[in-house]
Amino acid sequence: MFKFASRVESIELSQIRKMFEISNENAINLGIGEPDFNIPQNIKIAMKNAIDKNYSNYTPNKGYIELREEIVKKFDKENNIKTNPDNIIVTAGASEGLYLCSQALFEKNDEVIIPDPGFLSYEACVKLSEAEAISTECKMEDDFKLKSDEVLSKINKNTKAIILNSPSNPTGAVMDKEDIKAIADLSTDYDFTIISDEIYEKIIYESKHYSPGKYSDNVITINGFSKTYAMTGLRIAYLTANENYIEELLKVHQYCIACASSISQKGAYEALKGDQSFVNKMVDEFKRRRDLIAKRLDELGLECSQLDGAFYAFPQVENSLEYVQKAVKAGVITVPGSGFGQTCDCNVRMSYATSYENIEEAMNRLEKINITQ
């Protein structure tokens, strides 16, 4: 009988996609993490113009030089990260960036620290590289923020890297500056790499974003356009790291993707160069929805941490799998917390990247069937 590679058999299909696929037209989907906004008009025009001008050929492996130059300016202005176009790779989404890092850096016997709860792709990418994912608990009493002392307790001679994600998927937590800097210092002291997934960087409410790449050279910073500019389906993102990393990352990129979409790159260039008022309006609307879902979850008796960023709530329930099934019957799609880590059997993820009216109705449905735990 045909046997698949054990590294593939060891992982499961995404719980998020599973819940997305069982949705029906009458269900309210709080499961998918995708802005419900259209791409800004100026970005659409830039991509249409690119098609008309026949920008349909391969691009440089690292991406168009003018786009990489704009990304360099963005890192300098907004993140205090000094880089250059040669140290930028434009990728097919942040997911490709994560995959590049895992394949270029990790191998058997390596240990990679990941947040728990954390985005489910982190563990999967580590396992596909045949390294070991070391879960580090982000405690609810700390509002699910990863703390530097927890990280320190997991470090040993086999520690190759840590993956950070702030703001966090699935919790909405925004890490404190003190912990970001402390972990950056640890990466220097213990010589491991930080892979910083900053895809939700702009979707922050009362808190502030800090990039570990400001404090250490041992950092690969991943960011993109999916969440900030509602460009999820265009699969366009980028990473930066120092020259010691870039060549090895580029090898995987070349033989996996070759280059990111030419048309998407033209849209990304316009996204960085053009008017940013769309982003501000979108974040303001997410904040309005955040306030609503936080209020309604409290009224339902579902304890939830402070929601500082991204567009997720991660309330506590008695049993996440049972809760999700009851919610489905009520016409509300959520995602069981068990898909995000070893400590999350009593949480569910709810995305408020849907309309204010949908959130109101979803909460009404949950309230009516009395599935509060």
C-alpha positions in Angstrom: 0.0 0.0 0.0 1.3 3.5 -0.9 2.7 5.4 2.1 2.8 9.1 2.4 5.7 10.9 4.1 5.4 10.8 7.9 6.0 14.5 8.2 2.8 15.1 6.2 0.8 12.4 8.0 1.7 14.0 11.4 -0.3 17.2 10.7 -4.0 17.8 10.3 -6.0 19.9 7.9 -6.8 23.4 9.1 -9.7 23.6 11.7 -10.4 27.0 10.3 -10.9 25.8 6.7 -13.0 22.9 8.0 -15.4 25.3 9.7 -15.4 27.6 6.7 -16.5 24.7 4.4 -19.4 23.6 6.6 -20.9 27.1 6.5 -24.2 27.6 4.6 -26.0 30.7 3.3 -28.1 31.1 6.4 -25.2 30.7 8.9 -23.3 33.7 10.2 -19.6 33.0 9.8 -17.5 34.1 12.8 -14.9 31.6 11.8 -12.9 33.1 8.9 -10.1 35.6 9.5 -10.6 37.8 6.5 -11.6 41.5 6.3 -15.0 42.0 4.9 -13.9 45.1 3.0 -13.3 45.5 -0.7 -9.8 46.3 -2.0 -9.4 50.1 -2.1 -10.2 51.6 -5.5 -6.7 53.0 -6.2 -5.2 49.5 -5.7 -7.8 48.0 -8.1 -6.9 50.7 -10.7 -3.2 50.0 -10.4 -3.7 46.3 -11.0 -6.0 46.9 -14.0 -3.4 49.3 -15.5 -0.8 46.6 -14.9 -2.8 44.1 -16.9 -3.4 46.6 -19.7 0.3 47.2 -19.8 1.0 43.5 -20.0 2.8 43.0 -16.7 2.2 39.3 -17.0 5.7 37.9 -17.1 8.0 36.6 -14.4 9.4 39.2 -12.0 12.8 39.2 -10.3 12.8 36.4 -7.7 12.9 38.8 -4.8 10.2 41.0 -6.4 10.0 44.2 -8.4 12.8 46.6 -7.2 10.4 49.5 -6.9 8.2 47.6 -4.5 11.2 46.4 -2.4 12.4 50.0 -2.2 9.0 51.1 -0.8 9.0 48.2 1.7 12.4 49.4 2.9 11.0 52.9 3.5 8.0 51.4 5.3 10.3 49.4 7.6 12.4 52.4 8.4 9.5 54.8 9.0 7.1 52.5 10.9 9.2 49.8 12.5 12.6 51.3 13.1 14.1 48.4 11.1 17.0 49.3 8.9 17.2 47.2 5.8 17.8 47.4 2.0 16.1 46.1 -1.2 18.6 43.2 -1.4 17.4 41.9 2.0 13.7 41.9 1.0 11.8 39.0 -0.5 8.3 39.5 -1.8 6.3 36.3 -1.1 3.0 34.7 -2.1 1.4 35.6 1.2 2.7 35.6 4.7 2.1 31.8 4.7 4.8 31.4 2.2 7.1 33.5 4.3 6.5 31.2 7.3 7.1 28.1 5.1 10.4 29.6 3.7 11.7 30.2 7.2 10.8 26.7 8.4 12.4 24.9 5.4 15.5 27.0 5.4 16.2 27.1 9.1 14.9 23.9 10.8 15.7 20.2 10.7 15.5 17.1 12.9 16.4 17.7 16.6 15.9 21.4 16.4 13.3 22.9 18.8 11.1 25.9 17.8 9.2 27.8 20.4 5.7 28.7 19.4 2.9 30.5 21.3 0.1 28.5 22.8 -2.5 29.6 21.8 -1.1 30.5 18.5 -1.9 30.4 14.8 -2.2 26.8 13.7 0.2 27.1 10.7 3.1 27.6 13.1 3.1 24.0 14.5 2.3 22.6 11.0 5.3 24.4 9.4 7.6 23.3 12.1 6.5 19.7 11.8 6.9 19.8 8.0 10.5 20.7 8.6 10.8 17.7 10.9 11.8 19.9 13.8 9.9 19.9 17.2 7.4 22.6 18.1 7.7 23.6 21.8 4.5 25.2 23.0 4.8 28.1 25.4 1.7 29.0 27.3 0.2 32.5 26.9 -1.9 32.7 30.0 -5.4 34.2 30.1 -4.5 36.1 33.3 -1.8 37.9 31.2 -4.4 38.7 28.5 -2.8 35.9 26.4 0.4 38.0 26.0 3.5 35.9 25.6 5.9 36.7 28.4 9.7 36.7 28.2 10.1 34.6 31.4 8.0 31.9 29.9 10.2 31.9 26.8 13.4 31.8 28.9 12.1 28.7 30.7 11.9 26.8 27.3 15.3 27.7 25.9 18.0 25.0 25.7 20.9 23.9 23.5 18.4 22.7 20.8 16.5 25.9 20.6 16.7 27.1 17.0 14.0 29.7 16.8 10.9 31.3 18.2 7.8 32.4 16.3 6.2 35.6 17.6 2.8 37.0 16.5 1.6 40.3 17.7 -1.2 41.2 17.4 -2.1 37.6 17.9 -4.3 35.2 15.9 -6.4 33.8 17.7 -6.5 36.0 20.8 -6.1 39.6 19.7 -3.3 40.0 22.2 -0.7 42.7 21.6 2.7 42.0 23.3 4.2 44.5 25.7 7.3 46.4 24.6 9.3 45.0 27.6 8.7 41.4 26.5 9.4 42.1 22.9 12.8 43.7 23.8 13.6 41.0 26.4 13.0 38.2 23.9 15.1 40.1 21.3 17.9 40.2 23.9 17.5 36.5 24.5 17.9 35.8 20.8 21.3 37.5 20.9 22.4 35.9 24.2 21.3 32.3 23.2 21.9 32.7 19.4 18.4 31.7 18.1 16.3 33.3 15.4 13.0 35.2 16.0 10.4 34.8 13.2 8.1 37.8 13.8 4.7 37.5 12.1 3.4 41.0 12.0 0.6 40.6 9.5 -1.9 42.3 11.9 0.4 45.2 12.7 -2.0 48.0 11.6 -5.1 46.5 13.3 -4.4 47.8 16.8 -6.8 49.8 19.0 -5.5 51.2 22.3 -2.1 49.5 22.3 1.1 50.0 20.2 3.0 47.6 18.0 6.7 47.0 18.5 8.9 45.0 16.1 11.7 42.8 17.6 13.7 43.5 14.5 14.4 47.0 16.0 16.3 45.3 18.9 18.1 42.4 17.3 19.8 41.2 14.1 18.6 37.7 14.7 15.1 38.5 13.3 13.2 37.6 10.2 10.2 40.0 10.0 7.2 38.9 8.0 4.4 41.3 7.0 2.0 41.7 4.1 -1.1 43.3 2.5 -3.8 40.7 3.2 -5.2 42.2 6.4 -4.2 45.8 6.2 -5.5 46.4 2.6 -8.1 43.5 2.4 -6.0 41.8 -0.3 -6.2 38.2 1.1 -6.9 36.5 -2.2 -4.1 38.3 -4.0 -1.5 36.4 -2.0 1.1 39.1 -1.5 3.4 39.7 1.4 7.1 40.2 2.2 9.9 39.5 4.6 13.2 41.1 5.6 16.3 39.7 7.3 20.0 40.3 7.3 22.1 39.0 4.5 23.1 35.9 6.5 19.5 34.6 6.1 18.4 35.9 2.7 20.3 33.7 0.3 19.1 30.5 2.1 15.5 31.8 2.2 15.7 32.7 -1.5 16.7 29.1 -2.4 13.5 27.8 -1.0 11.5 30.7 -2.6 13.0 30.1 -6.0 12.2 26.4 -6.2 8.8 26.7 -4.5 7.2 29.8 -6.0 9.9 31.4 -8.3 8.2 34.9 -7.8 5.1 36.5 -6.4 2.3 37.5 -8.8 3.3 40.4 -11.0 -0.1 42.0 -10.9 -0.4 41.6 -7.1 3.0 43.3 -6.7 1.8 46.3 -8.7 -1.2 46.5 -6.4 1.1 46.2 -3.4 3.2 49.1 -4.6 0.2 51.3 -4.9 -1.0 50.2 -1.4 2.2 51.5 0.1 2.5 54.6 -2.0 -1.2 55.6 -2.1 -3.7 57.2 0.3 -3.9 55.4 3.7 -7.3 56.7 4.8 -8.9 53.3 3.9 -6.8 51.6 6.6 -7.8 54.1 9.2 -11.5 53.8 8.4 -11.3 50.0 8.4 -9.5 49.9 11.8 -12.1 52.4 13.2 -14.9 50.0 12.1 -13.1 47.0 13.5 -12.9 48.9 16.8 -16.6 49.5 16.8 -17.3 45.8 16.2 -14.7 44.9 18.9 -16.6 46.9 21.4 -19.8 45.2 20.5 -18.6 41.7 20.6 -16.8 42.3 23.9 -20.0 43.7 25.4 -22.2 40.9 24.2 -19.8 38.1 25.3 -19.8 39.6 28.7 -23.6 39.6 28.7 -23.5 36.0 27.7 -21.3 35.1 30.6 -18.4 34.1 28.5 -15.1 35.3 30.0 -12.8 36.9 27.5 -9.5 38.6 27.6 -8.8 42.2 26.6 -9.1 42.6 22.8 -6.2 44.9 21.9 -5.7 44.0 18.2 -6.5 41.9 15.1 -10.2 41.0 14.8 -10.6 38.0 17.1 -12.1 37.2 20.4 -11.1 34.0 22.3 -13.7 33.5 25.0 -13.7 30.6 27.5 -16.3 27.9 27.3 -16.7 24.5 29.1 -15.8 22.4 26.1 -14.8 24.0 22.8 -15.8 21.1 20.5 -19.3 20.8 22.0 -19.8 24.6 22.0 -18.9 24.8 18.3 -21.3 22.1 17.4 -24.2 23.7 19.3 -23.3 27.1 17.7 -23.5 25.5 14.2 -27.0 24.2 15.0 -27.9 27.8 16.0 -26.5 29.1 12.7 -23.2 30.5 13.9 -19.8 29.3 12.7 -17.0 29.5 15.2 -13.6 27.7 15.5 -12.7 25.3 18.4 -9.7 26.5 20.4 -8.2 23.1 20.4 -6.9 23.9 16.9 -4.7 26.6 18.3 -2.7 24.8 21.0 -2.6 22.4 23.8 -4.1 24.8 26.4 -7.2 25.8 24.4 -9.8 23.1 24.9 -12.0 25.5 26.8 -11.8 28.4 24.2 -13.4 29.2 20.9 -12.2 31.7 18.3 -14.8 34.2 17.0 -13.8 36.6 14.2 -15.5 40.0 14.2 -14.3 40.6 10.6 -18.0 40.7 9.6 -20.6 43.3 9.7 -21.8 45.0 12.9 -25.3 43.7 12.1 -24.0 40.1 11.6 -22.3 40.2 15.0 -25.5 41.4 16.7 -27.5 38.6 15.1 -24.9 36.0 15.9 -24.9 37.0 19.5 -28.7 36.9 19.6 -28.7 33.4 18.2 -26.2 32.2 20.8 -28.2 33.9 23.5 -31.5 32.3 22.5 -30.4 28.7 22.7 -28.7 29.4 26.0 -25.4 27.7 25.2 -23.5 29.8 27.7 -21.4 27.4 29.7 
